[in-house]
């Protein structure tokens, strides 16, 4: 109760970031479309130092370390299948898979979130004539509990005891629901 954690935010140095992104969509059939995107971002410190690092490692330099809190790779793949089910009613089934590679919590690259993969699904029944839409959906249906991010807090007044706390931003667990929309 007597200890207060403080966030240290500083301009640590210069970075070099190389990457690319690609996305596309392909109509497999008139009713079935597959789409996806992939992004790579490789960020590295080219100069700089972190004074708190000398309490952990032999040097305070961060040159060569990866930029924290950024996934090096991320991607999504989606499939949507649409078909009629009854007079004036169309149905679509959509499945998404979302991937993000591990992220470091801090410039020292000592703590990581781990890779994450989340899957979402949705079945929608739509009647354009009446303006009715009914969706059954699930988000993160595999209940991936990988933190979305991790952030380091330090107590600069107590470095001899390596006082540090890490906050993990946990994702929502599996969610399932029904949504009814009526346009008029």
N, CA, C and O of each residue as an XYZ file, in Angstrom:
736
protein
N       0.805     -1.219      0.000
C       0.000      0.000      0.000
C       0.839      1.270      0.000
O       0.382      2.301     -0.495
N       2.066      1.225      0.547
C       2.904      2.425      0.607
C       3.686      2.658     -0.678
O       4.248      3.736     -0.872
N       3.729      1.664     -1.556
C       4.523      1.774     -2.763
C       3.667      2.299     -3.914
O       2.546      1.836     -4.125
N       4.199      3.261     -4.648
C       3.507      3.830     -5.797
C       4.328      3.535     -7.048
O       5.518      3.848     -7.086
N       3.725      2.948     -8.056
C       4.413      2.662     -9.309
C       4.281      3.859    -10.245
O       3.216      4.467    -10.350
N       5.382      4.186    -10.922
C       5.431      5.347    -11.801
C       5.808      4.881    -13.196
O       6.677      4.023    -13.351
N       5.167      5.435    -14.205
C       5.518      5.131    -15.587
C       6.614      6.085    -16.038
O       6.516      7.296    -15.836
N       7.658      5.537    -16.649
C       8.726      6.362    -17.202
C       8.569      6.353    -18.720
O       8.672      5.303    -19.354
N       8.321      7.514    -19.293
C       8.194      7.644    -20.742
C       9.284      8.596    -21.196
O       9.375      9.720    -20.703
N      10.118      8.151    -22.141
C      11.177      9.007    -22.616
C      11.424      8.771    -24.089
O      11.082      7.717    -24.625
N      12.017      9.751    -24.740
C      12.404      9.620    -26.124
C      13.724      8.869    -26.122
O      14.777      9.459    -25.877
N      13.674      7.579    -26.394
C      14.822      6.709    -26.179
C      15.883      6.793    -27.261
O      17.040      6.469    -26.992
N      15.545      7.214    -28.467
C      16.544      7.259    -29.521
C      15.919      7.199    -30.893
O      14.754      7.552    -31.074
N      16.697      6.753    -31.858
C      16.243      6.669    -33.250
C      15.962      5.216    -33.617
O      16.573      4.293    -33.078
N      15.035      5.036    -34.535
C      14.694      3.685    -34.995
C      14.733      3.616    -36.510
O      14.640      4.625    -37.208
N      14.871      2.410    -36.986
C      14.736      2.128    -38.416
C      13.659      1.067    -38.535
O      13.730      0.021    -37.890
N      12.668      1.338    -39.357
C      11.551      0.412    -39.509
C      11.412      0.044    -40.981
O      11.264      0.909    -41.844
N      11.463     -1.249    -41.245
C      11.256     -1.766    -42.597
C      10.063     -2.695    -42.567
O       9.890     -3.465    -41.623
N       9.243     -2.625    -43.593
C       8.089     -3.509    -43.617
C       7.315     -3.407    -44.909
O       7.663     -2.650    -45.816
N       6.277     -4.175    -44.966
C       5.374     -4.121    -46.112
C       4.024     -4.688    -45.697
O       3.894     -5.357    -44.671
N       3.033     -4.404    -46.515
C       1.687     -4.926    -46.283
C       1.117     -5.332    -47.634
O       1.330     -4.666    -48.647
N       0.404     -6.417    -47.623
C      -0.244     -6.896    -48.849
C      -1.638     -7.383    -48.477
O      -1.829     -8.004    -47.431
N      -2.599     -7.101    -49.328
C      -3.945     -7.625    -49.086
C      -4.602     -7.907    -50.423
O      -4.225     -7.352    -51.455
N      -5.579     -8.772    -50.380
C      -6.279     -9.133    -51.607
C      -7.563     -9.875    -51.319
O      -7.847    -10.276    -50.191
N      -8.325    -10.040    -52.378
C      -9.614    -10.718    -52.290
C      -9.797    -11.533    -53.563
O      -9.403    -11.103    -54.647
N     -10.393    -12.704    -53.424
C     -10.587    -13.570    -54.581
C     -11.983    -14.188    -54.521
O     -12.354    -14.804    -53.522
N     -12.744    -14.020    -55.583
C     -14.057    -14.653    -55.701
C     -13.858    -16.073    -56.189
O     -13.626    -16.297    -57.377
N     -13.945    -17.035    -55.279
C     -13.766    -18.442    -55.627
C     -14.921    -18.892    -56.511
O     -14.717    -19.552    -57.530
N     -16.121    -18.531    -56.115
C     -17.322    -18.760    -56.916
C     -18.162    -17.488    -56.826
O     -17.757    -16.517    -56.187
N     -19.307    -17.494    -57.454
C     -20.198    -16.333    -57.374
C     -20.659    -16.080    -55.938
O     -20.976    -14.946    -55.577
N     -20.696    -17.126    -55.126
C     -21.206    -17.023    -53.759
C     -20.131    -17.095    -52.674
O     -20.428    -16.882    -51.498
N     -18.895    -17.390    -53.052
C     -17.855    -17.605    -52.046
C     -16.633    -16.729    -52.331
O     -16.028    -16.812    -53.400
N     -16.282    -15.886    -51.347
C     -15.140    -14.980    -51.477
C     -14.156    -15.238    -50.340
O     -14.547    -15.395    -49.183
N     -12.882    -15.279    -50.689
C     -11.806    -15.408    -49.704
C     -10.960    -14.138    -49.795
O     -10.608    -13.693    -50.887
N     -10.640    -13.563    -48.641
C      -9.790    -12.380    -48.630
C      -8.783    -12.499    -47.492
O      -8.972    -13.263    -46.545
N      -7.731    -11.738    -47.609
C      -6.711    -11.786    -46.567
C      -5.780    -10.595    -46.645
O      -5.753     -9.860    -47.632
N      -5.032    -10.426    -45.599
C      -4.023     -9.361    -45.528
C      -2.876     -9.846    -44.652
O      -3.079    -10.612    -43.710
N      -1.672     -9.391    -44.972
C      -0.482     -9.726    -44.190
C       0.366     -8.470    -44.062
O       0.544     -7.725    -45.025
N       0.883     -8.246    -42.867
C       1.711     -7.077    -42.608
C       2.952     -7.504    -41.852
O       2.887     -8.303    -40.919
N       4.078     -6.961    -42.268
C       5.329     -7.196    -41.573
C       5.960     -5.842    -41.275
O       6.021     -4.977    -42.149
N       6.425     -5.660    -40.059
C       7.040     -4.398    -39.651
C       8.198     -4.728    -38.722
O       7.989     -5.134    -37.579
N       9.405     -4.555    -39.211
C      10.597     -4.891    -38.431
C      11.256     -3.597    -37.968
O      11.975     -2.952    -38.731
N      11.008     -3.222    -36.715
C      11.561     -1.989    -36.159
C      12.706     -2.275    -35.206
O      12.611     -3.157    -34.352
N      13.796     -1.520    -35.358
C      14.976     -1.724    -34.523
C      15.560     -0.366    -34.130
O      15.576      0.567    -34.934
N      16.041     -0.264    -32.884
C      16.697      0.961    -32.450
C      18.079      1.047    -33.102
O      18.855      0.093    -33.049
N      18.380      2.189    -33.713
C      19.687      2.406    -34.345
C      20.593      3.270    -33.480
O      21.809      3.294    -33.671
N      20.000      3.974    -32.536
C      20.769      4.725    -31.545
C      19.885      4.976    -30.340
O      18.658      4.962    -30.437
N      20.520      5.203    -29.209
C      19.751      5.519    -28.019
C      20.148      4.707    -26.807
O      20.919      3.751    -26.884
N      19.584      5.129    -25.675
C      19.856      4.437    -24.426
C      18.647      4.577    -23.513
O      17.789      5.439    -23.708
N      18.604      3.714    -22.522
C      17.544      3.743    -21.523
C      18.230      3.671    -20.164
O      18.812      2.640    -19.826
N      18.175      4.747    -19.376
C      18.896      4.752    -18.094
C      18.446      3.661    -17.122
O      19.229      3.242    -16.270
N      17.206      3.194    -17.233
C      16.765      2.129    -16.319
C      17.362      0.788    -16.697
O      17.376     -0.136    -15.885
N      17.864      0.670    -17.942
C      18.394     -0.612    -18.400
C      19.655     -1.015    -17.660
O      19.893     -2.206    -17.458
N      20.466     -0.054    -17.252
C      21.726     -0.362    -16.565
C      21.485     -1.080    -15.238
O      22.408     -1.687    -14.695
N      20.262     -1.021    -14.708
C      19.964     -1.753    -13.478
C      19.669     -3.225    -13.763
O      19.608     -4.040    -12.843
N      19.486     -3.562    -15.044
C      19.157     -4.937    -15.423
C      20.301     -5.577    -16.209
O      20.694     -6.712    -15.940
N      20.831     -4.830    -17.185
C      21.853     -5.343    -18.098
C      23.159     -4.567    -17.902
O      23.152     -3.508    -17.274
N      24.272     -5.072    -18.425
C      25.560     -4.414    -18.218
C      25.689     -3.029    -18.874
O      26.587     -2.267    -18.514
N      24.825     -2.696    -19.812
C      24.935     -1.425    -20.526
C      23.558     -0.780    -20.637
O      22.536     -1.459    -20.538
N      23.537      0.547    -20.844
C      22.250      1.217    -21.019
C      21.881      1.401    -22.496
O      20.835      1.976    -22.798
N      22.720      0.926    -23.417
C      22.420      1.086    -24.840
C      21.265      0.180    -25.259
O      21.122     -0.938    -24.764
N      20.442      0.685    -26.180
C      19.342     -0.122    -26.712
C      19.503     -0.355    -28.213
O      18.585     -0.850    -28.868
N      20.665      0.001    -28.757
C      20.942     -0.197    -30.179
C      20.851     -1.690    -30.507
O      21.456     -2.524    -29.834
N      20.093     -2.004    -31.540
C      19.919     -3.392    -31.959
C      18.695     -4.067    -31.373
O      18.309     -5.144    -31.827
N      18.077     -3.455    -30.373
C      16.878     -4.033    -29.770
C      15.655     -3.717    -30.637
O      15.622     -2.705    -31.337
N      14.663     -4.589    -30.580
C      13.417     -4.382    -31.330
C      12.540     -3.350    -30.641
O      12.566     -3.204    -29.419
N      11.763     -2.639    -31.447
C      10.821     -1.661    -30.917
C       9.747     -2.409    -30.121
O       9.183     -3.382    -30.621
N       9.457     -1.976    -28.900
C       8.472     -2.697    -28.079
C       7.031     -2.409    -28.486
O       6.738     -1.426    -29.167
N       6.142     -3.298    -28.047
C       4.683     -3.173    -28.175
C       4.194     -3.108    -29.620
O       3.132     -2.548    -29.895
N       4.967     -3.681    -30.542
C       4.570     -3.742    -31.948
C       4.755     -5.176    -32.434
O       5.836     -5.750    -32.298
N       3.705     -5.747    -32.997
C       3.818     -7.098    -33.560
C       4.621     -7.028    -34.854
O       4.342     -6.203    -35.724
N       5.613     -7.896    -34.972
C       6.427     -7.920    -36.192
C       5.597     -8.417    -37.382
O       5.758     -7.931    -38.501
N       4.729     -9.365    -37.138
C       3.881     -9.918    -38.203
C       2.431     -9.948    -37.743
O       2.142    -10.241    -36.583
N       1.530     -9.644    -38.657
C       0.108     -9.782    -38.356
C      -0.633    -10.077    -39.655
O      -0.202     -9.690    -40.741
N      -1.742    -10.762    -39.517
C      -2.504    -11.108    -40.705
C      -3.932    -11.495    -40.384
O      -4.292    -11.777    -39.241
N      -4.726    -11.496    -41.430
C      -6.128    -11.910    -41.316
C      -6.488    -12.669    -42.581
O      -6.036    -12.340    -43.677
N      -7.301    -13.680    -42.407
C      -7.880    -14.394    -43.542
C      -9.372    -14.530    -43.268
O      -9.788    -14.844    -42.152
N     -10.164    -14.290    -44.299
C     -11.619    -14.319    -44.156
C     -12.236    -15.091    -45.305
O     -11.739    -15.088    -46.432
N     -13.320    -15.744    -44.985
C     -14.116    -16.410    -46.001
C     -15.580    -16.061    -45.804
O     -16.086    -16.113    -44.683
N     -16.273    -15.700    -46.898
C     -17.692    -15.358    -46.826
C     -18.426    -16.163    -47.895
O     -18.079    -16.127    -49.076
N     -19.446    -16.885    -47.450
C     -20.291    -17.675    -48.362
C     -21.719    -17.158    -48.235
O     -22.278    -17.123    -47.139
N     -22.310    -16.755    -49.365
C     -23.664    -16.197    -49.385
C     -24.557    -17.074    -50.249
O     -24.160    -17.525    -51.324
N     -25.781    -17.310    -49.757
C     -26.715    -18.149    -50.520
C     -28.152    -17.838    -50.097
O     -28.388    -17.403    -48.970
N     -29.110    -18.060    -50.997
C     -30.519    -17.853    -50.634
C     -31.028    -19.046    -49.821
O     -30.629    -20.185    -50.062
N     -31.919    -18.772    -48.846
C     -32.485    -19.861    -48.049
C     -33.992    -19.977    -48.224
O     -34.557    -21.054    -48.035
N     -34.639    -18.892    -48.580
C     -36.086    -18.892    -48.787
C     -36.418    -17.667    -49.633
O     -35.541    -16.851    -49.914
N     -37.647    -17.540    -50.030
C     -38.064    -16.393    -50.829
C     -37.738    -15.101    -50.081
O     -38.155    -14.915    -48.937
N     -36.998    -14.221    -50.728
C     -36.585    -12.921    -50.196
C     -35.593    -12.997    -49.037
O     -35.274    -11.959    -48.455
N     -35.099    -14.162    -48.682
C     -34.125    -14.284    -47.589
C     -32.783    -14.778    -48.139
O     -32.718    -15.775    -48.858
N     -31.720    -14.059    -47.786
C     -30.356    -14.471    -48.116
C     -29.622    -14.769    -46.817
O     -29.930    -14.208    -45.765
N     -28.660    -15.652    -46.912
C     -27.850    -16.006    -45.748
C     -26.388    -15.836    -46.115
O     -25.975    -16.133    -47.236
N     -25.614    -15.355    -45.157
C     -24.166    -15.309    -45.355
C     -23.496    -15.914    -44.125
O     -23.927    -15.717    -42.989
N     -22.435    -16.651    -44.394
C     -21.619    -17.242    -43.338
C     -20.220    -16.665    -43.505
O     -19.621    -16.757    -44.577
N     -19.712    -16.074    -42.444
C     -18.378    -15.460    -42.494
C     -17.524    -16.029    -41.373
O     -17.979    -16.163    -40.237
N     -16.277    -16.362    -41.705
C     -15.301    -16.841    -40.726
C     -14.022    -16.030    -40.922
O     -13.543    -15.867    -42.044
N     -13.476    -15.524    -39.815
C     -12.240    -14.743    -39.848
C     -11.216    -15.383    -38.919
O     -11.560    -15.863    -37.839
N      -9.977    -15.388    -39.339
C      -8.862    -15.785    -38.483
C      -7.877    -14.632    -38.404
O      -7.431    -14.132    -39.437
N      -7.529    -14.200    -37.192
C      -6.640    -13.058    -36.994
C      -5.393    -13.498    -36.236
O      -5.489    -14.100    -35.167
N      -4.230    -13.197    -36.789
C      -2.958    -13.594    -36.189
C      -2.128    -12.353    -35.873
O      -2.106    -11.400    -36.653
N      -1.452    -12.366    -34.739
C      -0.471    -11.328    -34.400
C       0.705    -12.004    -33.701
O       0.522    -12.774    -32.759
N       1.916    -11.707    -34.177
C       3.092    -12.292    -33.533
C       3.357    -11.599    -32.197
O       2.764    -10.566    -31.886
N       4.239    -12.175    -31.437
C       4.556    -11.702    -30.100
C       5.050    -10.252    -30.116
O       5.652     -9.796    -31.088
N       4.783     -9.536    -29.015
C       5.230     -8.143    -28.847
C       6.057     -8.062    -27.577
O       5.737     -8.693    -26.569
N       7.117     -7.284    -27.635
C       7.924     -7.067    -26.434
C       7.267     -6.010    -25.559
O       6.611     -5.099    -26.064
N       7.443     -6.131    -24.254
C       6.854     -5.191    -23.304
C       7.690     -3.924    -23.161
O       7.154     -2.869    -22.821
N       8.987     -4.010    -23.413
C       9.883     -2.905    -23.120
C      11.073     -2.924    -24.069
O      11.256     -3.875    -24.828
N      11.872     -1.878    -24.022
C      13.007     -1.772    -24.944
C      14.059     -2.852    -24.706
O      14.823     -3.166    -25.620
N      14.120     -3.424    -23.515
C      15.110     -4.469    -23.237
C      14.744     -5.811    -23.878
O      15.567     -6.727    -23.883
N      13.554     -5.944    -24.407
C      13.102     -7.159    -25.092
C      13.190     -8.404    -24.213
O      13.537     -9.483    -24.693
N      12.870     -8.252    -22.905
C      12.955     -9.373    -21.976
C      11.612    -10.074    -21.763
O      11.587    -11.260    -21.432
N      10.513     -9.375    -21.944
C       9.189     -9.945    -21.701
C       8.364     -9.821    -22.966
O       8.351     -8.765    -23.599
N       7.666    -10.905    -23.347
C       6.857    -10.924    -24.561
C       5.424    -11.345    -24.253
O       5.144    -11.980    -23.236
N       4.534    -10.974    -25.155
C       3.135    -11.388    -25.017
C       2.918    -12.803    -25.501
O       2.053    -13.504    -24.975
N       3.682    -13.245    -26.492
C       3.432    -14.516    -27.166
C       2.545    -14.272    -28.387
O       1.857    -13.255    -28.471
N       2.569    -15.199    -29.316
C       1.743    -15.092    -30.523
C       0.276    -15.276    -30.168
O      -0.057    -15.991    -29.223
N      -0.596    -14.630    -30.928
C      -2.030    -14.805    -30.694
C      -2.740    -15.169    -31.990
O      -2.341    -14.754    -33.078
N      -3.788    -15.942    -31.847
C      -4.662    -16.271    -32.976
C      -6.097    -16.275    -32.471
O      -6.449    -17.000    -31.541
N      -6.904    -15.458    -33.100
C      -8.316    -15.373    -32.728
C      -9.167    -15.720    -33.937
O      -8.833    -15.371    -35.069
N     -10.266    -16.408    -33.683
C     -11.205    -16.770    -34.739
C     -12.578    -16.180    -34.415
O     -13.044    -16.246    -33.278
N     -13.205    -15.614    -35.417
C     -14.555    -15.062    -35.294
C     -15.441    -15.724    -36.338
O     -14.959    -16.149    -37.388
N     -16.727    -15.810    -36.055
C     -17.681    -16.384    -37.012
C     -19.013    -15.647    -36.906
O     -19.385    -15.154    -35.841
N     -19.722    -15.581    -38.033
C     -21.020    -14.896    -38.064
C     -21.894    -15.550    -39.128
O     -21.450    -15.803    -40.248
N     -23.143    -15.819    -38.758
C     -24.161    -16.272    -39.699
C     -25.252    -15.208    -39.704
O     -25.806    -14.868    -38.659
N     -25.556    -14.686    -40.894
C     -26.533    -13.600    -41.008
C     -27.650    -14.007    -41.960
O     -27.399    -14.496    -43.062
N     -28.885    -13.798    -41.516
C     -30.081    -14.003    -42.339
C     -30.635    -12.612    -42.644
O     -30.896    -11.828    -41.732
N     -30.817    -12.307    -43.953
C     -31.214    -10.959    -44.341
C     -32.393    -10.997    -45.309
O     -32.404    -11.754    -46.280
N     -33.390    -10.151    -45.012
C     -34.538     -9.977    -45.903
C     -34.570     -8.503    -46.297
O     -35.028     -7.655    -45.531
N     -34.075     -8.207    -47.513
C     -34.001     -6.821    -47.953
C     -35.385     -6.206    -48.141
O     -35.553     -4.998    -47.972
N     -36.362     -7.015    -48.485
C     -37.725     -6.504    -48.684
C     -38.333     -5.952    -47.405
O     -38.990     -4.911    -47.430
N     -38.124     -6.628    -46.299
C     -38.694     -6.172    -45.021
C     -37.691     -5.376    -44.183
O     -38.062     -4.795    -43.164
N     -36.417     -5.345    -44.608
C     -35.400     -4.627    -43.836
C     -34.981     -5.350    -42.571
O     -34.472     -4.728    -41.638
N     -35.190     -6.658    -42.530
C     -34.868     -7.451    -41.342
C     -33.524     -8.152    -41.522
O     -33.222     -8.692    -42.586
N     -32.722     -8.129    -40.450
C     -31.445     -8.832    -40.454
C     -31.237     -9.471    -39.087
O     -31.326     -8.800    -38.059
N     -30.960    -10.766    -39.082
C     -30.709    -11.511    -37.849
C     -29.333    -12.144    -37.961
O     -29.053    -12.873    -38.914
N     -28.465    -11.863    -36.976
C     -27.101    -12.410    -36.984
C     -26.835    -13.197    -35.712
O     -27.179    -12.762    -34.613
N     -26.224    -14.347    -35.873
C     -25.691    -15.147    -34.766
C     -24.177    -15.057    -34.908
O     -23.639    -15.345    -35.977
N     -23.483    -14.660    -33.840
C     -22.061    -14.412    -33.982
C     -21.255    -14.906    -32.784
O     -21.770    -15.093    -31.681
N     -19.981    -15.106    -33.050
C     -19.028    -15.462    -32.012
C     -17.717    -14.752    -32.269
O     -17.236    -14.708    -33.401
N     -17.136    -14.194    -31.211
C     -15.836    -13.523    -31.298
C     -14.842    -14.245    -30.394
O     -15.180    -14.664    -29.287
N     -13.637    -14.379    -30.875
C     -12.589    -15.086    -30.139
C     -13.123    -16.450    -29.677
O     -13.014    -16.814    -28.506
N     -13.691    -17.176    -30.612
C     -14.394    -18.418    -30.247
C     -13.467    -19.505    -29.703
O     -13.930    -20.443    -29.054
N     -12.172    -19.388    -29.959
C     -11.212    -20.335    -29.381
C     -10.716    -19.900    -28.016
O      -9.892    -20.586    -27.410
N     -11.206    -18.766    -27.519
C     -10.858    -18.218    -26.201
C      -9.355    -17.999    -26.044
O      -8.781    -18.352    -25.013
N      -8.712    -17.414    -27.065
C      -7.291    -17.073    -26.989
C      -7.119    -16.008    -25.906
O      -7.743    -14.948    -25.973
N      -6.282    -16.282    -24.918
C      -6.103    -15.340    -23.814
C      -4.746    -14.638    -23.849
O      -4.284    -14.123    -22.831
N      -4.108    -14.618    -25.020
C      -2.834    -13.921    -25.169
C      -3.041    -12.434    -24.934
O      -3.957    -11.849    -25.512
N      -2.216    -11.802    -24.100
C      -2.376    -10.358    -23.879
C      -2.250     -9.578    -25.183
O      -1.412     -9.892    -26.029
N      -3.080     -8.574    -25.333
C      -3.002     -7.719    -26.513
C      -1.758     -6.837    -26.439
O      -1.243     -6.402    -27.469
N      -1.280     -6.575    -25.237
C      -0.093     -5.773    -25.040
C       0.380     -5.932    -23.596
O      -0.366     -6.400    -22.736
N       1.616     -5.543    -23.345
C       2.185     -5.542    -21.996
C       2.926     -4.225    -21.844
O       3.601     -3.776    -22.770
N       2.800     -3.609    -20.686
C       3.451     -2.323    -20.446
C       4.220     -2.401    -19.136
O       3.736     -2.973    -18.160
N       5.413     -1.828    -19.114
C       6.255     -1.873    -17.924
C       6.109     -0.597    -17.115
O       6.134      0.503    -17.669
N       5.959     -0.741    -15.814
C       6.000      0.372    -14.872
C       7.237      0.181    -14.016
O       7.609     -0.953    -13.713
N       7.879      1.270    -13.621
C       9.035      1.161    -12.727
C       8.897      2.157    -11.590
O       8.184      3.155    -11.691
N       9.587      1.863    -10.522
C       9.675      2.782     -9.390
C      11.117      3.276     -9.357
O      11.982      2.597     -8.804
N      11.401      4.465     -9.948
C      12.787      4.918    -10.047
C      13.448      5.185     -8.695
O      14.675      5.262     -8.632
N      12.701      5.323     -7.642
C      13.281      5.574     -6.327
C      13.746      4.310     -5.631
O      14.295      4.389     -4.531
N      13.542      3.134     -6.242
C      13.837      1.882     -5.554
C      14.545      0.893     -6.493
O      14.244     -0.300     -6.464
N      15.485      1.376     -7.329
C      16.130      0.502     -8.305
C      16.967     -0.599     -7.672
O      17.152     -1.653     -8.279
N      17.471     -0.379     -6.477
C      18.325     -1.422     -5.891
C      17.562     -2.720     -5.669
O      18.165     -3.787     -5.561
N      16.246     -2.632     -5.603
C      15.432     -3.837     -5.437
C      14.770     -4.248     -6.746
O      13.908     -5.127     -6.765
N      15.184     -3.595     -7.862
C      14.627     -3.905     -9.185
C      13.099     -3.848     -9.178
O      12.433     -4.719     -9.738
N      12.559     -2.817     -8.541
C      11.099     -2.696     -8.435
C      10.496     -2.460     -9.810
O      10.712     -1.412    -10.419
N       9.752     -3.422    -10.291
C       9.092     -3.312    -11.578
C       7.740     -3.997    -11.490
O       7.546     -4.962    -10.751
N       6.831     -3.471    -12.257
C       5.520     -4.099    -12.369
C       5.145     -4.084    -13.844
O       5.429     -3.116    -14.549
N       4.526     -5.120    -14.296
C       4.096     -5.202    -15.688
C       2.587     -5.345    -15.722
O       1.999     -6.139    -14.986
N       1.982     -4.566    -16.585
C       0.535     -4.614    -16.756
C       0.250     -5.300    -18.076
O       0.760     -4.883    -19.116
N      -0.552     -6.339    -18.045
C      -0.952     -7.052    -19.264
C      -2.374     -6.647    -19.627
O      -3.277     -6.680    -18.790
N      -2.558     -6.264    -20.886
C      -3.880     -5.897    -21.380
C      -4.529     -7.155    -21.945
O      -4.270     -7.538    -23.086
N      -5.366     -7.788    -21.147
C      -5.967     -9.056    -21.534
C      -7.130     -8.833    -22.498
O      -7.876     -7.862    -22.373
N      -7.275     -9.742    -23.457
C      -8.380     -9.606    -24.403
C      -9.684    -10.094    -23.774
O      -9.675    -10.757    -22.736
N     -10.773     -9.766    -24.399
C     -12.042    -10.351    -23.969
C     -12.018    -11.829    -24.282
O     -11.435    -12.257    -25.278
N     -12.646    -12.596    -23.434
C     -12.753    -14.033    -23.685
C     -13.744    -14.287    -24.812
O     -14.159    -13.361    -25.508
N     -14.110    -15.525    -24.979
C     -15.088    -15.863    -26.015
C     -16.387    -15.116    -25.769
O     -16.858    -15.008    -24.637
N     -16.952    -14.607    -26.843
C     -18.237    -13.924    -26.771
C     -19.148    -14.517    -27.844
O     -18.723    -14.788    -28.967
N     -20.397    -14.707    -27.471
C     -21.393    -15.213    -28.415
C     -22.642    -14.363    -28.265
O     -22.971    -13.919    -27.165
N     -23.342    -14.137    -29.378
C     -24.519    -13.306    -29.270
C     -25.421    -13.393    -30.483
O     -25.126    -14.061    -31.474
N     -26.512    -12.700    -30.361
C     -27.521    -12.601    -31.423
C     -27.833    -11.124    -31.590
O     -28.032    -10.412    -30.606
N     -27.877    -10.664    -32.837
C     -28.201     -9.277    -33.126
C     -29.365     -9.263    -34.110
O     -29.321     -9.920    -35.150
N     -30.403     -8.510    -33.770
C     -31.563     -8.333    -34.654
C     -31.637     -6.861    -35.049
O     -31.654     -5.975    -34.194
N     -31.680     -6.615    -36.364
C     -31.785     -5.237    -36.874
C     -33.016     -5.133    -37.741
O     -33.351     -6.043    -38.499
N     -33.676     -4.011    -37.612
C     -34.863     -3.755    -38.430
C     -34.731     -2.356    -39.033
O     -34.651     -1.370    -38.300
N     -34.709     -2.266    -40.346
C     -34.665     -0.982    -41.033
C     -36.061     -0.611    -41.474
O     -36.807     -1.460    -41.962
N     -36.421      0.643    -41.309
C     -37.745      1.091    -41.753
C     -37.680      2.549    -42.143
O     -38.690      3.126    -42.547
